[in-house]
Amino acid sequence: MSRRFEDKVVIVTGAGSVGTGWGNGRAAAVGFAREGAIVYGVDRDLAAMDETAARATEAGGRFERGQCDVMDHASIARMVADAHARFGRIDVLVNNVGGSAAGGPVEMSEEVWDTQIDYNLKSVFLTCKHVLPIMEAQGGGAIVNVASTSGLRWTGAAQVAYAASKAGVIQLSRVVAMQYATRGIRVNTVVPGQMHTPMVEVRLAGQRAGGDAQALIAQRLARIPLGFAGDGRDTANAVLFLASDDARFVTGTEIVVDGGMTVRCG
């Protein structure tokens, strides 16, 4: 079996999940653990990482937990300092936290807008602020940020702050990639489409389909040319590639993981 991350230290934010199954963060954390990494999983809710920890252990990997609110500067500073103190280096950072809220400029309150920008975009800015100096001092590293196809095109629902913030993640990644390319740090983005993660049943069905998860799943499937829904493991496969030495000549770009959805016309 490939062990691309033997003894590498990997931080995965949003490593828990709102339900049972393969969320993006859980799948990435387990994938890194399976391939030999020391995974430092981060979430606001430590219990949300119970299943992640169990699956990482079953895969023969090492998974440690850290509690962090990625919208809080001091909390991120403590988390990064703790990881560095425990393991002596940080080789990979995966920024996976995110979530949507419905509405356009008229319907959405200013408070919701601000929270969405902080949650989806400022969180990436803050983790990079604290991790980049460590990576630079040690001679390199890889950062993979998880955006969304909502940051590229209309995906079926008005969610203006989510779309704007995820577009921001893509451009932030490009800018940081160019700034740090000569310092041995690669920065790339994975852009998932309408994946079937636990969030679909637990949260999105209530927001968009009156609680009818099967109706929402059918709507989402109709947009996917391949005819089936990917899940967090598909996102994780792209994350692991971009974080690995297999992608040593890849920086400042995106991998879209969406079954072809963003290239169809309707």
C-alpha positions, 0 to 999 in steps of 0.5 A: 500500500502507498504510504505517501505521508509516512511520519508527516504532520498533517492538520485537518480542520473540520475533521469531525462530521455532523453525522455518520458517514464520509464527510470531506474532513473525516475522509481526508483525515482517515486517508492521511492516517492510512498513508502514514501521517500523524494527523492532528484533527481539529474541530469545535466539537471534540466528540464530532471526531469520535468516528474519525478517530475510530476509522483512522485507528482501524486504518492503522494510523495515528490520529490526535485531536485539537479543539479549535474555533477557526473563526477565532484568532486566539483559538487558532493561534493556540491550536497551531502552537499546540500542534507545533509543540507536540510534533515539531513541524507541520507538513500539511495544512488542510482547510476544510471548514465551511457551511452555507446559508440561504439567501441573496443580498435582500433576504440575508441579514448583515449578521449572517453575511458576516458570519459566512465570510468569517466561517468560510474565508477568514478561517482560511486566512487565519490558519494560513497566517499562523502555519505559513511561518512554521512551514517557511522556517522548516523549508517547505510544506503544502496547503490544500484549501477546500472550496466549492463549485458555488465559488465557480458558478450557480449551483441551484440555490441563492447562497450569496455569502457562501458563493462569494466566500468560496470564490474568495478561498480559490483566489486567496489560494492562488495569491498565497501560492505565488507569494510562497512558491520560492519558499518551498510551500505549495498551495492549491484548492479542491473544489467539490461539487454536490457531494453526498456527505452527512450534511445533506441529510442533517442540514441541507435538506431542512434548508432547501427541501422542507426536510425531504432528504430524498427530494434534495438528493434527486435534485442534486443528482439531476445536475451531475452528468456522471449520474451518481453522487460522490462523497467525502472520499472523492474530495479526500482523494484530490486533497491527498494528491495535492498534498503529496509529492506526486503533486510536487510541480502543482501549485496555485491551481484547483481540482474540481471534483463534481462529476462534470456538473460545472461544465454543463450548460443547464 
